[in-house]
Amino acid sequence: TIYMDSLENIIPTNDKSIDLVHTLDVYLRSNQSIQKAADELYIHRHTLRYRLNQIEKRTGLQLKSADDRLKLQMAVMAYKLDSVHQKMT
């Protein structure tokens, strides 16, 4: 699918794995505000920074790059749409 290239290494594999896609979604919707995103996720901002570093490492994309951020944002949207579609069928 369209989002797999960008997100395949951060999609949760089971119920116990940390949902890095959700973390990324919240961070991007918070306009890259560490404090806002951490508050919404109910985690410490250092934990959020760690997760964001893991996202960058696993995807090979940099959150400081506008192009990479857009690619990730579009991938997250496609992932969420696909998830809703799968639940409906």
Backbone torsions as a table, in degrees:
resi	resn	phi	psi	omega
1	THR	NA	170.9	-172.8
2	ILE	-63.2	-32.5	-176.1
3	TYR	-88.9	-14.1	-173.7
4	MET	-61.6	-36.2	179.5
5	ASP	-56.5	-41.0	-176.6
6	SER	-88.5	-34.8	-169.7
7	LEU	-108.3	-6.5	-171.0
8	GLU	-54.3	-30.2	-177.8
9	ASN	-88.2	-1.9	178.6
10	ILE	-121.6	-1.8	177.4
11	ILE	-69.7	130.9	-178.8
12	PRO	-61.9	137.0	-177.0
13	THR	-96.0	-19.0	177.1
14	ASN	-154.4	177.8	-176.4
15	ASP	-66.6	-20.8	-176.2
16	LYS	-93.1	-12.1	-179.0
17	SER	-79.7	146.9	179.8
18	ILE	-67.5	133.0	-178.9
19	ASP	-83.0	88.2	-179.7
20	LEU	-69.2	-25.5	176.8
21	VAL	-65.4	-43.1	178.0
22	HIS	-64.7	-43.3	177.4
23	THR	-57.1	-47.3	179.5
24	LEU	-62.0	-43.9	179.9
25	ASP	-59.2	-48.3	-179.9
26	VAL	-62.6	-44.1	179.4
27	TYR	-59.5	-46.5	-178.8
28	LEU	-68.0	-39.2	178.4
29	ARG	-69.4	-20.5	178.2
30	SER	-89.1	16.2	-178.1
31	ASN	54.6	41.9	178.5
32	GLN	59.3	26.7	175.2
33	SER	-85.3	112.9	-179.1
34	ILE	-58.9	-47.8	-176.1
35	GLN	-65.7	-44.9	179.2
36	LYS	-60.6	-47.3	-178.7
37	ALA	-65.3	-43.5	179.6
38	ALA	-61.2	-41.7	178.2
39	ASP	-62.5	-43.7	-179.2
40	GLU	-66.4	-33.6	-180.0
41	LEU	-85.8	-6.7	-177.2
42	TYR	59.0	44.4	176.4
43	ILE	-132.6	163.7	176.6
44	HIS	-73.1	148.7	-178.2
45	ARG	-61.8	-29.0	176.7
46	HIS	-68.4	-35.4	176.0
47	THR	-64.5	-42.0	177.9
48	LEU	-62.6	-44.5	178.3
49	ARG	-59.1	-41.1	178.2
50	TYR	-61.0	-46.7	179.6
51	ARG	-62.4	-41.1	179.5
52	LEU	-64.6	-38.2	175.8
53	ASN	-62.7	-40.6	177.9
54	GLN	-63.2	-39.9	178.4
55	ILE	-62.0	-46.2	179.3
56	GLU	-62.6	-43.1	-179.6
57	LYS	-63.0	-46.5	-175.4
58	ARG	-74.3	-30.5	-178.6
59	THR	-93.3	-22.7	-175.2
60	GLY	76.4	11.5	-179.5
61	LEU	-111.4	148.7	-177.6
62	GLN	-104.2	127.4	-179.5
63	LEU	-70.2	-16.5	176.9
64	LYS	-78.9	-17.2	179.7
65	SER	-86.1	124.0	179.4
66	ALA	-59.8	-41.0	179.5
67	ASP	-63.8	-45.1	179.7
68	ASP	-65.7	-40.2	178.3
69	ARG	-61.4	-43.1	179.3
70	LEU	-63.4	-42.5	178.5
71	LYS	-60.2	-44.2	179.3
72	LEU	-66.6	-41.2	-179.3
73	GLN	-63.3	-43.3	178.7
74	MET	-65.9	-39.4	179.2
75	ALA	-64.7	-41.4	178.7
76	VAL	-63.6	-42.7	178.5
77	MET	-61.1	-45.2	179.7
78	ALA	-63.9	-40.4	178.5
79	TYR	-61.5	-45.9	-179.6
80	LYS	-65.1	-41.5	177.6
81	LEU	-62.6	-43.2	179.3
82	ASP	-64.3	-39.6	179.0
83	SER	-63.4	-42.6	178.2
84	VAL	-64.9	-43.7	-179.7
85	HIS	-61.3	-41.9	179.8
86	GLN	-65.1	-36.4	179.6
87	LYS	-68.8	-29.6	-177.3
88	MET	-80.4	-20.4	-177.5
89	THR	-101.5	NA	NA
